């Protein structure tokens, strides 16, 4: 693999300039160097992800010890200092001297010899002072403290504090910094769970049971997903347990017609198709060719024939499907505040003003979704956020529509999940408090 630090620098600069989303930029580089040494790929990934997830903390520290503030630095110098500080502050196995020296070398290699002394000075000062950094006082300014400690914009902290206590908010935002294992959903149509585990372990992966559902597994210590035999054979899909719970709550039954309105990359659609055991039909829709390609790629790998894809704007009613679906899955576009631990771009790119616009878009889609549910059929509404306006308020609005009533979710959830609203037809899952992503699930049935 080319110098992992130099590759990380290129990726971080692309993300800083908002040329690419982080998971795409990192994923493309890993794809290109998939046959490189595992330790180099692991270091590259940790350096990129660590610098991104801790960026606000890192910027705070750099600003303490640099005369030039981070926002005024040249993009390359800014990215170099961030990745150098990340190694010094959060990657204990990397000697501070190596972090400093390699950043200085890269500055010179990229034509910034005159600023290499500045880079060296700032990083060595951080190294000397790292045990004595004056962080904000949590008792005097809790929002500022939590923002810096957990690398979370202050407006998001304030947003959470409107709905949750200080302790709950700290648990939620702290959880986004915890290491994440890959959660996968076993496709029961492709063989037994035991066969899947044996195949994963044969390929060197460490396998653990999920926390909520028997079809969930957590895997780690593997090198590259596509090198896993069981992945290529379509024995599992990558899917968080919160999303699996939504699929379970939809309660797909053999022979049913199911519509997934905002489907890409297709986790819920494939979960539903698997439970149909080769019967029925799942129609997976999304807005663009790119998203349809993601759907087709996963469907082809898994090999199900009872699922097809279609490009469609979810806001636009399709009269051909009016009152024809047994189950409608509607995972609407949302703010993504429940998955910031996996998608770092959200906390840096999302603006508070966008939340109101999202609620309007969601209601447009949900209003259309209602038209597809046949009498006796159900609508499963979900999001990967923890914003009450996008979730509970939208669900109450849905429940007020003529001909629909909330359905008790108790039969579909594990006993370990004790959520008070379950009988009212909805649950809000919280990261750090529940063992999954932040996710909302609500279910309504069309009365006969």
Number of C-alpha atoms within 10 A of each C-alpha: 16 9 10 18 21 17 15 25 25 19 23 28 18 17 20 19 9 12 11 16 18 22 15 12 18 21 14 13 17 18 11 10 15 18 13 12 11 15 12 16 20 13 15 24 18 16 23 25 23 18 24 24 24 22 22 20 23 25 19 16 23 22 14 16 17 16 10 12 14 20 10 8 12 10 15 18 22 22 24 27 28 30 26 31 30 25 23 24 19 14 17 10 8 12 12 20 13 13 23 24 17 16 26 25 14 19 22 15 12 11 10 16 15 10 14 19 14 17 23 21 16 21 28 21 14 22 20 12 13 14 9 8 12 10 14 16 12 12 8 9 10 17 23 19 18 24 21 22 20 22 24 25 17 16 14 18 21 17 14 21 16 11 13 13 11 17 9 17 22 21 15 22 25 18 19 23 16 10 8 13 13 15 22 22 25 25 22 16 18 18 11 13 19 9 13 22 20 15 17 20 16 12 16 14 18 14 20 14 14 19 15 20 16 12 16 24 26 20 20 15 13 17 18 13 13 12 13 18 15 21 19 13 13 19 24 26 23 19 20 21 24 25 24 21 19 26 23 19 21 26 15 20 17 15 14 18 22 29 27 25 27 24 26 24 21 26 22 26 27 28 23 29 29 22 18 21 15 15 17 17 20 24 19 27 24 24 17 13 12 12 19 21 16 15 24 20 14 19 24 11 15 21 16 18 14 19 23 15 20 18 17 18 15 23 17 12 18 14 10 8 13 15 17 18 23 23 26 27 25 24 24 23 17 22 23 18 23 26 21 24 23 16 19 19 19 18 20 17 10 15 12 12 8 11 15 12 11 17 19 13 15 23 18 16 21 23 16 18 26 24 17 25 25 21 16 14 22 27 28 24 24 27 27 27 23 26 23 15 13 25 26 18 13 19 24 13 12 22 19 12 12 10 13 22 18 21 21 18 21 18 12 15 17 13 10 9 14 12 14 10 13 20 14 16 21 27 22 25 22 24 24 19 13 18 16 20 26 26 28 27 27 30 27 26 24 21 13 9
